[in-house]
């Protein structure tokens, strides 16, 4: 799925970026675009990118909590 049509950025690229950055939560939208070497053009994608990064951060935290509870 495309998150940013202007720059042809997909959700797979977003997940790959998060994995490459160690999966650390709190990645900002601006850091995401800088890492990909692009800038938002029309701005319609910023909200979707932010939501995806936040959702991934929440799921990462939940996974860490459940792993900590088991171990």
KEKETOR-158451 format. One record per residue: residue number from 1; residue in three letters; x, y, z of N, C-alpha, C in turn. Coordinates in pm, 1 decimal. Atoms other than C-alpha are relative to their C-alpha. Layout:
// residues N
<rec><seq>NUM</seq><type>ALA</type><n_x>X</n_x><n_y>Y</n_y><n_z>Z</n_z><ca_x>X</ca_x><ca_y>Y</ca_y><ca_z>Z</ca_z><c_x>X</c_x><c_y>Y</c_y><c_z>Z</c_z></rec>
...
This chain:
// residues 71
<rec><seq>1</seq><type>UNK</type><n_x>84.1</n_x><n_y>-116.6</n_y><n_z>0.0</n_z><ca_x>0.0</ca_x><ca_y>0.0</ca_y><ca_z>0.0</ca_z><c_x>89.6</c_x><c_y>124.1</c_y><c_z>0.0</c_z></rec>
<rec><seq>2</seq><type>UNK</type><n_x>-76.1</n_x><n_y>-124.5</n_y><n_z>4.1</n_z><ca_x>128.3</ca_x><ca_y>346.7</ca_y><ca_z>-82.2</ca_z><c_x>-40.0</c_x><c_y>90.3</c_y><c_z>115.5</c_z></rec>
<rec><seq>3</seq><type>UNK</type><n_x>22.2</n_x><n_y>-99.1</n_y><n_z>-104.3</n_z><ca_x>165.9</ca_x><ca_y>582.8</ca_y><ca_z>210.8</ca_z><c_x>15.0</c_x><c_y>139.8</c_y><c_z>-56.4</c_z></rec>
<rec><seq>4</seq><type>UNK</type><n_x>-26.8</n_x><n_y>-129.9</n_y><n_z>61.2</n_z><ca_x>301.2</ca_x><ca_y>868.4</ca_y><ca_z>0.8</ca_z><c_x>6.2</c_x><c_y>-19.8</c_y><c_z>-151.0</c_z></rec>
<rec><seq>5</seq><type>UNK</type><n_x>5.5</n_x><n_y>16.6</n_y><n_z>145.1</n_z><ca_x>200.8</ca_x><ca_y>881.2</ca_y><ca_z>-362.9</ca_z><c_x>103.0</c_x><c_y>89.6</c_y><c_z>-68.6</c_z></rec>
<rec><seq>6</seq><type>UNK</type><n_x>-94.2</n_x><n_y>-94.1</n_y><n_z>62.0</n_z><ca_x>416.4</ca_x><ca_y>1187.6</ca_y><ca_z>-443.3</ca_z><c_x>142.4</c_x><c_y>-55.8</c_y><c_z>-5.8</c_z></rec>
<rec><seq>7</seq><type>UNK</type><n_x>-135.0</n_x><n_y>54.7</n_y><n_z>-6.8</n_z><ca_x>733.8</ca_x><ca_y>1004.8</ca_y><ca_z>-336.2</ca_z><c_x>3.3</c_x><c_y>-151.4</c_y><c_z>-19.3</c_z></rec>
<rec><seq>8</seq><type>UNK</type><n_x>12.2</n_x><n_y>144.8</n_y><n_z>21.4</n_z><ca_x>609.7</ca_x><ca_y>648.6</ca_y><ca_z>-407.0</ca_z><c_x>56.1</c_x><c_y>-80.0</c_y><c_z>117.3</c_z></rec>
<rec><seq>9</seq><type>UNK</type><n_x>-43.9</n_x><n_y>69.5</n_y><n_z>-120.8</n_z><ca_x>670.8</ca_x><ca_y>536.9</ca_y><ca_z>-46.7</ca_z><c_x>-109.8</c_x><c_y>-96.4</c_y><c_z>42.4</c_z></rec>
<rec><seq>10</seq><type>UNK</type><n_x>96.5</n_x><n_y>103.4</n_y><n_z>-37.6</n_z><ca_x>503.3</ca_x><ca_y>212.3</ca_y><ca_z>54.6</ca_z><c_x>8.9</c_x><c_y>-32.6</c_y><c_z>148.7</c_z></rec>
<rec><seq>11</seq><type>UNK</type><n_x>-1.8</n_x><n_y>43.8</n_y><n_z>-139.2</n_z><ca_x>413.8</ca_x><ca_y>64.8</ca_y><ca_z>390.9</ca_z><c_x>114.8</c_x><c_y>-97.9</c_y><c_z>23.7</c_z></rec>
<rec><seq>12</seq><type>UNK</type><n_x>-114.8</n_x><n_y>91.2</n_y><n_z>-13.4</n_z><ca_x>682.0</ca_x><ca_y>-199.1</ca_y><ca_z>327.0</ca_z><c_x>128.7</c_x><c_y>78.0</c_y><c_z>25.6</c_z></rec>
<rec><seq>13</seq><type>UNK</type><n_x>-117.1</n_x><n_y>-83.9</n_y><n_z>-23.7</n_z><ca_x>943.8</ca_x><ca_y>75.2</ca_y><ca_z>307.4</ca_z><c_x>-1.7</c_x><c_y>55.3</c_y><c_z>142.6</c_z></rec>
<rec><seq>14</seq><type>UNK</type><n_x>12.0</n_x><n_y>-52.4</n_y><n_z>-136.0</n_z><ca_x>812.7</ca_x><ca_y>218.6</ca_y><ca_z>634.5</ca_z><c_x>41.2</c_x><c_y>-106.5</c_y><c_z>100.8</c_z></rec>
<rec><seq>15</seq><type>UNK</type><n_x>-37.4</n_x><n_y>108.3</n_y><n_z>-91.6</n_z><ca_x>844.7</ca_x><ca_y>-118.4</ca_y><ca_z>806.6</ca_z><c_x>148.9</c_x><c_y>-31.4</c_y><c_z>-10.5</c_z></rec>
<rec><seq>16</seq><type>UNK</type><n_x>-143.4</n_x><n_y>25.4</n_y><n_z>17.6</n_z><ca_x>1191.3</ca_x><ca_y>-171.8</ca_y><ca_z>658.5</ca_z><c_x>82.6</c_x><c_y>108.0</c_y><c_z>68.9</c_z></rec>
<rec><seq>17</seq><type>UNK</type><n_x>-69.4</n_x><n_y>-109.9</n_y><n_z>-67.5</n_z><ca_x>1297.7</ca_x><ca_y>170.7</ca_y><ca_z>786.0</ca_z><c_x>-0.3</c_x><c_y>-22.0</c_y><c_z>150.0</c_z></rec>
<rec><seq>18</seq><type>UNK</type><n_x>8.9</n_x><n_y>23.5</n_y><n_z>-144.0</n_z><ca_x>1174.1</ca_x><ca_y>86.2</ca_y><ca_z>1136.3</ca_z><c_x>89.2</c_x><c_y>-115.7</c_y><c_z>40.2</c_z></rec>
<rec><seq>19</seq><type>UNK</type><n_x>-84.7</n_x><n_y>114.2</n_y><n_z>-31.7</n_z><ca_x>1352.7</ca_x><ca_y>-248.9</ca_y><ca_z>1128.2</ca_z><c_x>147.8</c_x><c_y>39.9</c_y><c_z>-6.0</c_z></rec>
<rec><seq>20</seq><type>UNK</type><n_x>-138.8</n_x><n_y>-43.7</n_y><n_z>14.5</n_z><ca_x>1676.1</ca_x><ca_y>-85.7</ca_y><ca_z>1008.3</ca_z><c_x>43.1</c_x><c_y>92.4</c_y><c_z>112.8</c_z></rec>
<rec><seq>21</seq><type>UNK</type><n_x>-33.2</n_x><n_y>-92.3</n_y><n_z>-109.2</n_z><ca_x>1655.6</ca_x><ca_y>172.5</ca_y><ca_z>1287.0</ca_z><c_x>-9.9</c_x><c_y>-69.9</c_y><c_z>134.4</c_z></rec>
<rec><seq>22</seq><type>UNK</type><n_x>4.6</n_x><n_y>76.1</n_y><n_z>-124.1</n_z><ca_x>1635.4</ca_x><ca_y>-104.5</ca_y><ca_z>1544.9</ca_z><c_x>-139.4</c_x><c_y>-12.7</c_y><c_z>58.4</c_z></rec>
<rec><seq>23</seq><type>UNK</type><n_x>136.4</n_x><n_y>10.9</n_y><n_z>-48.7</n_z><ca_x>1258.1</ca_x><ca_y>-81.9</ca_y><ca_z>1578.5</ca_z><c_x>-29.9</c_x><c_y>92.1</c_y><c_z>115.8</c_z></rec>
<rec><seq>24</seq><type>UNK</type><n_x>19.0</n_x><n_y>-90.7</n_y><n_z>-112.6</n_z><ca_x>1295.9</ca_x><ca_y>199.3</ca_y><ca_z>1827.8</ca_z><c_x>-125.9</c_x><c_y>81.4</c_y><c_z>-17.4</c_z></rec>
<rec><seq>25</seq><type>UNK</type><n_x>121.3</n_x><n_y>-79.1</n_y><n_z>4.0</n_z><ca_x>969.3</ca_x><ca_y>369.5</ca_y><ca_z>1908.6</ca_z><c_x>32.6</c_x><c_y>147.6</c_y><c_z>-3.0</c_z></rec>
<rec><seq>26</seq><type>UNK</type><n_x>-17.5</n_x><n_y>-144.1</n_y><n_z>-2.3</n_z><ca_x>922.2</ca_x><ca_y>740.2</ca_y><ca_z>1873.0</ca_z><c_x>66.2</c_x><c_y>57.6</c_y><c_z>-123.3</c_z></rec>
<rec><seq>27</seq><type>UNK</type><n_x>-56.0</n_x><n_y>-52.5</n_y><n_z>124.0</n_z><ca_x>1053.6</ca_x><ca_y>772.5</ca_y><ca_z>1519.1</ca_z><c_x>-92.7</c_x><c_y>110.0</c_y><c_z>-50.7</c_z></rec>
<rec><seq>28</seq><type>UNK</type><n_x>82.9</n_x><n_y>-110.6</n_y><n_z>47.7</n_z><ca_x>934.8</ca_x><ca_y>1107.4</ca_y><ca_z>1389.7</ca_z><c_x>-22.3</c_x><c_y>-11.1</c_y><c_z>-150.1</c_z></rec>
<rec><seq>29</seq><type>UNK</type><n_x>31.1</n_x><n_y>-1.8</n_y><n_z>142.5</n_z><ca_x>777.1</ca_x><ca_y>1164.9</ca_y><ca_z>1052.3</ca_z><c_x>114.4</c_x><c_y>65.8</c_y><c_z>-76.9</c_z></rec>
<rec><seq>30</seq><type>UNK</type><n_x>-109.6</n_x><n_y>-68.3</n_y><n_z>69.6</n_z><ca_x>1053.9</ca_x><ca_y>1408.7</ca_y><ca_z>959.1</ca_z><c_x>124.1</c_x><c_y>-89.2</c_y><c_z>-7.8</c_z></rec>
<rec><seq>31</seq><type>UNK</type><n_x>-114.4</n_x><n_y>92.0</n_y><n_z>3.5</n_z><ca_x>1321.4</ca_x><ca_y>1151.9</ca_y><ca_z>1053.4</ca_z><c_x>-23.0</c_x><c_y>-110.1</c_y><c_z>-102.5</c_z></rec>
<rec><seq>32</seq><type>UNK</type><n_x>35.3</n_x><n_y>102.3</n_y><n_z>97.8</n_z><ca_x>1139.9</ca_x><ca_y>894.8</ca_y><ca_z>842.1</ca_z><c_x>28.8</c_x><c_y>49.0</c_y><c_z>-141.6</c_z></rec>
<rec><seq>33</seq><type>UNK</type><n_x>-22.8</n_x><n_y>-55.1</n_y><n_z>133.4</n_z><ca_x>1143.9</ca_x><ca_y>1119.5</ca_y><ca_z>534.9</ca_z><c_x>148.5</c_x><c_y>27.1</c_y><c_z>-25.0</c_z></rec>
<rec><seq>34</seq><type>UNK</type><n_x>-144.8</n_x><n_y>-24.3</n_y><n_z>15.8</n_z><ca_x>1507.4</ca_x><ca_y>1222.8</ca_y><ca_z>593.8</ca_z><c_x>73.5</c_x><c_y>-130.6</c_y><c_z>-29.2</c_z></rec>
<rec><seq>35</seq><type>UNK</type><n_x>-66.2</n_x><n_y>129.3</n_y><n_z>20.4</n_z><ca_x>1610.9</ca_x><ca_y>856.5</ca_y><ca_z>616.4</ca_z><c_x>-20.8</c_x><c_y>-52.1</c_y><c_z>-141.4</c_z></rec>
<rec><seq>36</seq><type>UNK</type><n_x>27.7</n_x><n_y>44.1</n_y><n_z>136.6</n_z><ca_x>1447.2</ca_x><ca_y>791.9</ca_y><ca_z>279.7</ca_z><c_x>51.9</c_x><c_y>99.4</c_y><c_z>-104.4</c_z></rec>
<rec><seq>37</seq><type>UNK</type><n_x>-56.6</n_x><n_y>-98.8</n_y><n_z>91.3</n_z><ca_x>1605.7</ca_x><ca_y>1105.1</ca_y><ca_z>129.9</ca_z><c_x>-103.5</c_x><c_y>78.0</c_y><c_z>-78.9</c_z></rec>
<rec><seq>38</seq><type>UNK</type><n_x>106.5</n_x><n_y>-73.3</n_y><n_z>68.3</n_z><ca_x>1274.8</ca_x><ca_y>1271.5</ca_y><ca_z>38.3</ca_z><c_x>-66.2</c_x><c_y>97.6</c_y><c_z>97.0</c_z></rec>
<rec><seq>39</seq><type>UNK</type><n_x>79.3</n_x><n_y>-93.4</n_y><n_z>-80.2</n_z><ca_x>1042.0</ca_x><ca_y>1546.3</ca_y><ca_z>160.4</ca_z><c_x>-145.5</c_x><c_y>-15.0</c_y><c_z>-40.5</c_z></rec>
<rec><seq>40</seq><type>UNK</type><n_x>140.6</n_x><n_y>2.7</n_y><n_z>40.2</n_z><ca_x>663.6</ca_x><ca_y>1548.3</ca_y><ca_z>175.3</ca_z><c_x>-27.3</c_x><c_y>113.2</c_y><c_z>-98.6</c_z></rec>
<rec><seq>41</seq><type>UNK</type><n_x>28.8</n_x><n_y>-102.0</n_y><n_z>101.2</n_z><ca_x>529.5</ca_x><ca_y>1736.2</ca_y><ca_z>-126.1</ca_z><c_x>-136.4</c_x><c_y>62.3</c_y><c_z>23.4</c_z></rec>
<rec><seq>42</seq><type>UNK</type><n_x>134.0</n_x><n_y>-56.5</n_y><n_z>-19.6</n_z><ca_x>152.9</ca_x><ca_y>1777.0</ca_y><ca_z>-93.4</ca_z><c_x>-41.6</c_x><c_y>-2.8</c_y><c_z>146.4</c_z></rec>
<rec><seq>43</seq><type>UNK</type><n_x>27.4</n_x><n_y>6.0</n_y><n_z>-143.3</n_z><ca_x>146.6</ca_x><ca_y>1681.5</ca_y><ca_z>277.2</ca_z><c_x>-114.2</c_x><c_y>-91.4</c_y><c_z>39.8</c_z></rec>
<rec><seq>44</seq><type>UNK</type><n_x>113.4</n_x><n_y>85.9</n_y><n_z>-33.0</n_z><ca_x>-152.7</ca_x><ca_y>1448.7</ca_y><ca_z>254.0</ca_z><c_x>43.1</c_x><c_y>-130.5</c_y><c_z>66.0</c_z></rec>
<rec><seq>45</seq><type>UNK</type><n_x>-48.6</n_x><n_y>127.1</n_y><n_z>-52.7</n_z><ca_x>62.2</ca_x><ca_y>1151.7</ca_y><ca_z>354.8</ca_z><c_x>48.7</c_x><c_y>8.9</c_y><c_z>144.3</c_z></rec>
<rec><seq>46</seq><type>UNK</type><n_x>-63.1</n_x><n_y>-15.7</n_y><n_z>-132.1</n_z><ca_x>201.3</ca_x><ca_y>1295.5</ca_y><ca_z>679.4</ca_z><c_x>-82.0</c_x><c_y>-68.9</c_y><c_z>108.7</c_z></rec>
<rec><seq>47</seq><type>UNK</type><n_x>85.6</n_x><n_y>61.8</n_y><n_z>-101.5</n_z><ca_x>-95.3</ca_x><ca_y>1183.3</ca_y><ca_z>886.7</ca_z><c_x>8.7</c_x><c_y>-152.7</c_y><c_z>-5.7</c_z></rec>
<rec><seq>48</seq><type>UNK</type><n_x>-7.3</n_x><n_y>145.0</n_y><n_z>15.1</n_z><ca_x>-86.2</ca_x><ca_y>829.4</ca_y><ca_z>746.8</ca_z><c_x>134.1</c_x><c_y>-56.1</c_y><c_z>43.3</c_z></rec>
<rec><seq>49</seq><type>UNK</type><n_x>-133.5</n_x><n_y>44.1</n_y><n_z>-41.1</n_z><ca_x>288.6</ca_x><ca_y>798.9</ca_y><ca_z>796.7</ca_z><c_x>10.2</c_x><c_y>3.8</c_y><c_z>152.1</c_z></rec>
<rec><seq>50</seq><type>UNK</type><n_x>-3.7</n_x><n_y>-12.7</n_y><n_z>-146.4</n_z><ca_x>255.0</ca_x><ca_y>923.8</ca_y><ca_z>1155.1</ca_z><c_x>-79.0</c_x><c_y>-112.0</c_y><c_z>65.9</c_z></rec>
<rec><seq>51</seq><type>UNK</type><n_x>82.4</n_x><n_y>106.5</n_y><n_z>-56.8</n_z><ca_x>-24.8</ca_x><ca_y>676.6</ca_y><ca_z>1225.9</ca_z><c_x>68.6</c_x><c_y>-135.1</c_y><c_z>-12.3</c_z></rec>
<rec><seq>52</seq><type>UNK</type><n_x>-68.6</n_x><n_y>127.6</n_y><n_z>18.1</n_z><ca_x>176.5</ca_x><ca_y>389.1</ca_y><ca_z>1082.6</ca_z><c_x>117.8</c_x><c_y>-12.9</c_y><c_z>95.5</c_z></rec>
<rec><seq>53</seq><type>UNK</type><n_x>-113.7</n_x><n_y>3.4</n_y><n_z>-91.4</n_z><ca_x>486.9</ca_x><ca_y>478.9</ca_y><ca_z>1282.7</ca_z><c_x>-46.9</c_x><c_y>-18.1</c_y><c_z>144.1</c_z></rec>
<rec><seq>54</seq><type>UNK</type><n_x>54.2</n_x><n_y>13.2</n_y><n_z>-134.7</n_z><ca_x>278.0</ca_x><ca_y>517.4</ca_y><ca_z>1600.3</ca_z><c_x>-56.0</c_x><c_y>-139.6</c_y><c_z>23.0</c_z></rec>
<rec><seq>55</seq><type>UNK</type><n_x>57.2</n_x><n_y>134.1</n_y><n_z>-13.6</n_z><ca_x>95.0</ca_x><ca_y>188.8</ca_y><ca_z>1539.6</ca_z><c_x>110.6</c_x><c_y>-103.1</c_y><c_z>13.6</c_z></rec>
<rec><seq>56</seq><type>UNK</type><n_x>-112.4</n_x><n_y>92.8</n_y><n_z>-9.7</n_z><ca_x>423.8</ca_x><ca_y>8.7</ca_y><ca_z>1486.9</ca_z><c_x>67.7</c_x><c_y>11.7</c_y><c_z>134.8</c_z></rec>
<rec><seq>57</seq><type>UNK</type><n_x>-62.4</n_x><n_y>-20.5</n_y><n_z>-130.6</n_z><ca_x>567.4</ca_x><ca_y>162.4</ca_y><ca_z>1804.3</ca_z><c_x>-83.8</c_x><c_y>-65.7</c_y><c_z>109.0</c_z></rec>
<rec><seq>58</seq><type>UNK</type><n_x>89.0</n_x><n_y>60.0</n_y><n_z>-99.0</n_z><ca_x>261.8</ca_x><ca_y>49.4</ca_y><ca_z>2002.8</ca_z><c_x>9.2</c_x><c_y>-151.9</c_y><c_z>-6.3</c_z></rec>
<rec><seq>59</seq><type>UNK</type><n_x>-7.4</n_x><n_y>145.3</n_y><n_z>11.7</n_z><ca_x>279.3</ca_x><ca_y>-304.4</ca_y><ca_z>1864.5</ca_z><c_x>135.7</c_x><c_y>-51.0</c_y><c_z>47.5</c_z></rec>
<rec><seq>60</seq><type>UNK</type><n_x>-131.9</n_x><n_y>38.0</n_y><n_z>-50.3</n_z><ca_x>655.0</ca_x><ca_y>-317.6</ca_y><ca_z>1940.5</ca_z><c_x>0.9</c_x><c_y>-3.0</c_y><c_z>151.9</c_z></rec>
<rec><seq>61</seq><type>UNK</type><n_x>5.7</n_x><n_y>-6.0</n_y><n_z>-146.1</n_z><ca_x>588.8</ca_x><ca_y>-212.7</ca_y><ca_z>2301.8</ca_z><c_x>-81.5</c_x><c_y>-116.4</c_y><c_z>55.1</c_z></rec>
<rec><seq>62</seq><type>UNK</type><n_x>84.4</n_x><n_y>110.1</n_y><n_z>-45.4</n_z><ca_x>312.0</ca_x><ca_y>-471.5</ca_y><ca_z>2339.4</ca_z><c_x>75.3</c_x><c_y>-132.5</c_y><c_z>-9.0</c_z></rec>
<rec><seq>63</seq><type>UNK</type><n_x>-79.2</n_x><n_y>121.4</n_y><n_z>16.7</n_z><ca_x>540.9</ca_x><ca_y>-743.2</ca_y><ca_z>2205.3</ca_z><c_x>105.9</c_x><c_y>-11.4</c_y><c_z>107.6</c_z></rec>
<rec><seq>64</seq><type>UNK</type><n_x>-102.6</n_x><n_y>0.6</n_y><n_z>-103.6</n_z><ca_x>816.5</ca_x><ca_y>-643.3</ca_y><ca_z>2447.8</ca_z><c_x>-60.5</c_x><c_y>-30.3</c_y><c_z>135.7</c_z></rec>
<rec><seq>65</seq><type>UNK</type><n_x>66.5</n_x><n_y>25.7</n_y><n_z>-127.4</n_z><ca_x>572.0</ca_x><ca_y>-643.1</ca_y><ca_z>2740.2</ca_z><c_x>-37.5</c_x><c_y>-146.3</c_y><c_z>11.9</c_z></rec>
<rec><seq>66</seq><type>UNK</type><n_x>41.1</n_x><n_y>139.1</n_y><n_z>-7.7</n_z><ca_x>440.5</ca_x><ca_y>-988.1</ca_y><ca_z>2655.3</ca_z><c_x>121.2</c_x><c_y>-92.1</c_y><c_z>9.7</c_z></rec>
<rec><seq>67</seq><type>UNK</type><n_x>-121.7</n_x><n_y>81.6</n_y><n_z>-8.1</n_z><ca_x>791.5</ca_x><ca_y>-1127.0</ca_y><ca_z>2606.8</ca_z><c_x>60.0</c_x><c_y>8.9</c_y><c_z>139.4</c_z></rec>
<rec><seq>68</seq><type>UNK</type><n_x>-53.2</n_x><n_y>-16.9</n_y><n_z>-135.0</n_z><ca_x>899.2</ca_x><ca_y>-981.2</ca_y><ca_z>2939.7</ca_z><c_x>-80.9</c_x><c_y>-76.0</c_y><c_z>102.2</c_z></rec>
<rec><seq>69</seq><type>UNK</type><n_x>86.6</n_x><n_y>69.5</n_y><n_z>-94.0</n_z><ca_x>601.0</ca_x><ca_y>-1139.1</ca_y><ca_z>3114.8</ca_z><c_x>24.1</c_x><c_y>-150.8</c_y><c_z>-5.1</c_z></rec>
<rec><seq>70</seq><type>UNK</type><n_x>-22.0</n_x><n_y>142.7</n_y><n_z>15.6</n_z><ca_x>682.6</ca_x><ca_y>-1482.4</ca_y><ca_z>2975.6</ca_z><c_x>134.1</c_x><c_y>-42.6</c_y><c_z>57.0</c_z></rec>
<rec><seq>71</seq><type>UNK</type><n_x>-136.6</n_x><n_y>37.8</n_y><n_z>-36.9</n_z><ca_x>1053.8</ca_x><ca_y>-1476.9</ca_y><ca_z>3055.7</ca_z><c_x>24.9</c_x><c_y>29.3</c_y><c_z>138.3</c_z></rec>
